[in-house]
Amino acid sequence: MIDWKIVNYQTTNTKFIKPFLSRCRRRMIYIYFTNPKTGKRTKITTRTKIWAEAEIVFNKFMNLNRIDDNTIHSAINKKLSNLRDQILFSNSNLKSKSTLSLYKSAFDHIINIIGDKNLVTISRYDADLFMNGLLTNRSKSTVNIYFRHMRAAFNIALSYGYIKDNPFRFLKELATPEETRFVIKSEEIEKLLNVMDMDIMKLITKFGLLTGMRLSEIIFLQWKDIDLEDKIINVKNKTEHETKTRMERMIPLTIEIQKVISQCKPEPEGNVFSLNLDERYVFCKENGFRFSADYISHKFKEYVLKSGINNKICFHMLRHSAATKMSNDSIPLNVLQKILGHTCNSTTMKYLHTDIEKMRYFMEKIDFGF
């Protein structure tokens, strides 16, 4: 191994040549240097014919603190697609499928915009191009999501030793107006429930409002997850499903929630699919099989349109409405965070809104004695 920053090319026993750039076959630009292990002159490609890009690679090459031939090749030859594949593989059991999907989408977008470049050639300019290219047909909020995942990906590349600096480090998220999340009003809930001709949909809707659980958590909820003695709902990771944050949590089983789930429990004799009640899903089809999230989402949307309420309302807004209702009823933030299963307070804060009537209530108390 050799430190290229301090090597004295004149005093070492081996005749080192100072690394330099030169064009070679098919006008591709190469870096020529002396291999520290063998003492022989060798070359590696910069994988570009553009001199300015080759100089970026060369500078990265020279700035590596301690390098050997294997390290040089692994750092210079890594492309965006290589980093994408490595992140998806190394995190396959550490991150949720939705997070991995966002990583993949972010990489696909940047490769489509700037090309499948070598990691060491990517600069702040390329990062700007990526952000600007996404903005042509996507909202700022969506662009920010891809930006966060790409910045995280380059931090991973940094930790792997593939790059010396993150080109996204000095970029900031795009300023967006405060997101307006719809909260379902009491009269809208009543209209919605009135048009539902499936009892199971009514129960799922009520359960979502009362617990604030995600749809995926609701449809994978089994009777063995409900502790009737201690009055607790255990939101657990399953073989077929993991929570969004991969964290398990407990939600109190209130009287109102018990009333809802009591209407779901099958008769003791049941049918052939209900041989083991504990394994049965709480909200399931008549044959004991669980519903898919897509089916519940689409069915819910049908009822929204049929009821004539705000057509932007979707199933996830039940969770948001539950969080807002709990917040307005003075549930402390740290308690609400545990109920919703968020890993940090900042996430919970995004779901909280003080309704206009509550603001009016407090502002009416303002008296300057005019």
C-alpha positions in Angstrom: 0.0 0.0 0.0 1.1 3.5 -0.6 0.0 7.0 0.4 -0.1 8.9 -2.9 -0.2 12.2 -1.0 3.3 11.8 0.6 5.1 9.4 -1.8 8.5 10.7 -2.9 8.8 9.6 -6.4 12.5 10.4 -6.6 13.7 8.7 -3.4 11.8 5.4 -3.4 13.7 2.3 -4.5 11.0 1.4 -7.1 10.8 3.8 -10.0 7.4 5.2 -9.5 5.8 7.4 -12.2 3.6 10.2 -11.2 0.0 9.3 -12.1 -1.2 11.0 -15.3 -4.1 11.0 -17.8 -3.8 9.9 -21.4 -6.1 8.9 -24.2 -5.9 5.3 -25.4 -7.9 2.8 -27.3 -11.1 4.3 -28.9 -10.2 7.7 -27.4 -11.1 6.5 -23.9 -9.1 8.3 -21.2 -7.0 6.2 -18.8 -5.1 6.9 -15.6 -1.5 5.7 -15.7 0.4 5.0 -12.5 2.8 2.6 -10.8 1.2 -0.4 -9.0 2.5 -0.2 -5.4 2.4 -4.0 -5.1 4.2 -5.0 -8.2 6.2 -1.9 -9.0 5.0 -2.2 -12.6 3.3 0.6 -14.6 -0.4 0.0 -15.1 -3.5 1.8 -16.1 -7.2 2.0 -15.3 -10.0 3.4 -17.4 -11.9 6.5 -16.3 -14.8 5.2 -18.5 -15.2 8.5 -20.2 -14.0 10.2 -23.4 -14.7 13.7 -22.0 -11.5 15.2 -20.5 -13.4 17.3 -17.9 -15.1 14.1 -16.5 -11.8 12.3 -16.6 -10.1 15.0 -14.5 -12.8 14.5 -11.9 -12.0 10.8 -11.7 -8.3 11.6 -11.6 -8.7 14.0 -8.7 -10.8 11.4 -6.8 -8.1 8.9 -7.5 -5.3 11.2 -6.2 -7.3 12.1 -3.1 -7.8 8.5 -1.9 -5.9 8.4 1.4 -4.4 4.9 1.2 -5.0 2.8 -1.9 -4.0 -0.5 -3.4 -4.8 -1.9 -6.8 -8.0 -3.6 -5.6 -9.3 -0.5 -3.9 -8.6 1.6 -6.9 -10.5 -0.6 -9.2 -13.5 -1.0 -6.8 -13.8 2.8 -6.3 -13.3 3.8 -9.9 -15.4 1.2 -11.5 -18.5 1.5 -9.4 -21.5 2.8 -11.3 -24.8 4.1 -10.1 -26.4 0.8 -11.1 -23.8 -1.1 -9.0 -24.5 1.0 -6.0 -28.3 0.5 -6.5 -27.9 -3.3 -6.6 -25.7 -3.4 -3.6 -28.0 -1.2 -1.5 -31.1 -3.3 -2.5 -29.3 -6.5 -1.7 -27.5 -5.5 1.6 -30.7 -4.0 3.0 -33.2 -6.6 1.7 -33.9 -7.8 5.3 -33.2 -4.5 7.1 -35.6 -2.1 5.4 -39.3 -2.4 4.4 -40.3 -3.3 0.8 -41.8 0.2 0.3 -38.5 1.8 1.4 -36.5 -0.4 -1.0 -38.9 0.4 -3.7 -38.3 4.1 -3.2 -34.5 3.6 -3.3 -34.9 1.7 -6.6 -37.1 4.4 -8.1 -34.7 7.1 -7.1 -31.8 5.3 -8.7 -33.8 4.6 -11.9 -34.7 8.3 -12.1 -31.1 9.6 -11.7 -29.8 7.0 -14.2 -32.4 8.1 -16.6 -31.5 11.8 -16.2 -27.7 11.8 -16.0 -26.8 8.3 -17.2 -25.3 5.4 -15.5 -22.2 7.3 -14.4 -19.2 6.2 -12.3 -19.8 7.3 -8.7 -16.6 9.2 -8.5 -17.5 11.4 -11.5 -20.8 12.5 -10.1 -20.7 16.1 -8.9 -23.0 18.8 -7.4 -23.9 19.7 -10.9 -25.3 16.2 -11.6 -27.3 16.4 -8.3 -28.8 19.7 -9.5 -29.6 18.2 -12.9 -31.3 15.3 -11.0 -33.5 17.6 -9.0 -34.3 19.8 -11.9 -35.2 16.9 -14.1 -37.6 15.5 -11.6 -39.4 18.8 -11.2 -40.5 18.8 -14.9 -43.4 16.4 -14.2 -43.5 15.8 -10.4 -44.6 17.8 -7.3 -42.0 19.3 -5.0 -43.0 16.9 -2.2 -42.4 13.9 -4.5 -39.0 15.3 -5.6 -38.1 15.7 -1.9 -38.8 12.1 -1.2 -36.4 11.0 -4.1 -33.9 13.5 -3.0 -33.8 12.2 0.6 -33.3 8.6 -0.6 -30.6 9.6 -3.1 -28.7 11.6 -0.4 -28.9 8.6 1.9 -27.7 6.3 -0.9 -24.6 8.5 -1.4 -23.9 8.5 2.3 -23.9 4.7 2.1 -21.4 4.9 -0.8 -19.3 7.2 1.3 -19.3 4.7 4.2 -18.3 2.0 1.7 -15.3 4.0 0.6 -16.5 4.4 -3.0 -16.5 8.2 -2.9 -14.9 10.9 -0.8 -17.8 13.4 -0.7 -21.5 13.3 -1.1 -22.6 15.5 -4.1 -26.0 15.9 -2.4 -24.6 17.1 0.9 -25.1 20.8 0.4 -28.5 20.5 -1.4 -31.6 21.3 0.6 -35.1 20.0 0.2 -37.4 22.1 -1.9 -39.6 24.5 0.0 -43.2 23.3 -0.1 -46.4 24.9 1.3 -47.8 23.3 4.4 -49.4 20.1 3.3 -53.2 20.1 3.6 -54.5 16.8 4.9 -58.2 16.2 4.9 -59.8 15.2 8.1 -63.2 13.5 7.9 -65.9 15.4 9.7 -68.5 13.7 11.8 -71.3 14.4 9.3 -69.2 12.9 6.5 -68.5 9.8 8.6 -72.3 9.4 9.1 -73.0 9.7 5.3 -70.2 7.3 4.5 -71.4 4.6 6.9 -75.0 5.0 5.7 -74.1 4.1 2.1 -72.0 1.1 3.0 -73.9 -2.1 2.2 -71.2 -4.4 3.5 -71.1 -4.8 7.2 -67.5 -5.7 7.2 -66.6 -2.4 5.5 -68.5 -0.5 8.2 -66.5 -2.4 10.9 -63.2 -1.8 9.3 -63.9 1.9 8.9 -65.0 2.3 12.5 -61.9 0.3 13.7 -59.6 2.5 11.6 -61.1 5.6 13.1 -60.9 4.3 16.7 -57.4 2.9 16.6 -55.5 5.0 13.9 -54.0 1.8 12.6 -52.7 1.6 9.1 -54.8 -0.4 6.6 -52.1 -3.1 6.2 -52.0 -3.5 10.0 -55.8 -3.9 10.1 -56.1 -6.6 7.5 -53.3 -8.6 9.0 -54.7 -8.4 12.5 -55.4 -11.9 13.9 -57.4 -12.9 17.0 -54.2 -14.1 18.7 -53.0 -10.5 18.6 -55.9 -9.3 20.8 -55.4 -9.8 24.5 -59.0 -9.6 25.9 -57.8 -10.1 29.5 -55.3 -7.2 29.6 -57.4 -5.3 27.0 -54.5 -4.8 24.5 -54.2 -4.9 20.7 -50.7 -6.1 19.7 -49.5 -4.8 16.4 -46.9 -7.3 15.4 -44.6 -8.1 12.5 -45.7 -11.2 10.6 -44.0 -13.5 8.1 -46.2 -12.0 5.3 -46.3 -8.5 6.7 -44.1 -6.1 8.6 -45.1 -2.7 10.1 -43.9 0.3 8.2 -41.2 1.1 10.8 -40.7 -2.6 11.6 -41.5 -1.7 15.2 -44.1 -3.6 17.2 -46.4 -1.8 19.5 -49.4 -2.1 21.8 -52.7 -0.2 21.5 -55.3 -0.1 24.3 -58.5 -2.1 23.7 -61.2 0.4 24.6 -64.8 -0.4 25.1 -65.8 1.1 21.8 -63.2 -0.9 20.0 -64.4 -4.1 21.7 -67.9 -3.4 20.5 -66.6 -3.3 16.9 -64.5 -6.5 17.0 -67.2 -8.4 18.9 -69.3 -8.2 15.8 -66.5 -9.9 13.8 -66.0 -12.9 16.0 -67.4 -16.1 14.3 -69.6 -18.6 16.0 -67.8 -21.5 17.7 -68.8 -24.0 15.0 -67.6 -21.7 12.2 -66.7 -23.3 8.9 -63.9 -25.5 7.7 -61.6 -22.6 7.3 -61.9 -21.5 11.0 -60.4 -24.6 12.6 -58.0 -22.4 14.6 -59.7 -19.3 15.8 -56.5 -17.7 17.1 -54.9 -17.8 13.6 -58.0 -16.4 11.9 -58.0 -12.8 10.8 -60.2 -10.4 12.7 -61.5 -8.7 9.5 -61.8 -11.4 6.9 -64.0 -12.9 4.2 -66.7 -15.4 5.0 -64.3 -18.2 4.2 -61.7 -17.0 6.7 -59.3 -15.6 4.2 -58.0 -12.1 4.6 -58.9 -9.1 2.3 -56.3 -7.5 0.2 -55.4 -3.8 0.9 -56.2 -2.9 -2.7 -59.7 -4.4 -2.4 -60.5 -2.4 0.8 -59.0 0.8 -0.6 -61.0 0.6 -3.8 -64.2 -0.4 -2.1 -63.8 2.4 0.4 -63.3 4.9 -2.5 -66.5 3.6 -4.1 -68.5 4.4 -1.0 -66.8 7.9 -0.7 -68.0 8.7 -4.3 -71.5 7.2 -3.6 -71.9 9.2 -0.4 -71.2 12.5 -2.1 -68.6 13.6 0.5 -65.2 15.1 -0.5 -63.9 12.8 -3.3 -60.3 13.3 -2.1 -60.9 11.3 1.0 -59.2 7.9 1.0 -58.8 5.1 3.6 -55.5 6.5 5.0 -57.4 9.6 6.0 -59.1 7.5 8.7 -55.7 7.2 10.4 -55.1 11.0 10.0 -58.6 11.8 11.3 -58.0 9.5 14.3 -54.7 11.3 15.1 -56.2 14.7 14.8 -59.2 13.8 16.9 -56.9 12.3 19.6 -54.7 15.4 19.5 -57.7 17.8 19.8 -58.9 15.7 22.8 -55.6 16.6 24.5 -53.8 13.2 24.2 -50.1 14.1 24.8 -47.7 14.0 21.8 -45.5 11.3 23.2 -48.6 9.1 23.9 -50.0 9.7 20.4 -46.6 8.8 18.9 -46.8 5.4 20.6 -50.4 4.8 19.5 -49.6 5.6 15.9 -46.2 3.7 15.9 -44.0 6.6 14.8 -40.3 6.5 15.5 -40.0 10.3 16.1 -42.2 13.2 17.2 -41.6 15.1 14.0 -43.5 12.4 12.0 -46.4 12.6 14.4 -46.5 16.3 14.2 -47.3 16.1 10.5 -50.5 14.3 11.3 -51.7 16.9 13.8 -54.1 19.7 13.0 -56.0 22.0 15.2 -59.4 22.4 13.7 -60.8 25.9 13.0 -63.5 25.6 15.7 -60.9 24.9 18.4 -58.8 27.9 17.2 -62.0 30.0 17.3 -62.8 28.8 20.8 -59.4 30.0 22.1 -59.4 33.2 20.1 -62.8 34.2 21.4 -61.2 34.4 24.9 -58.9 37.2 23.8 -60.1 40.4 25.3 -58.2 43.8 25.2 -61.1 45.7 26.8 -61.9 47.7 23.7 
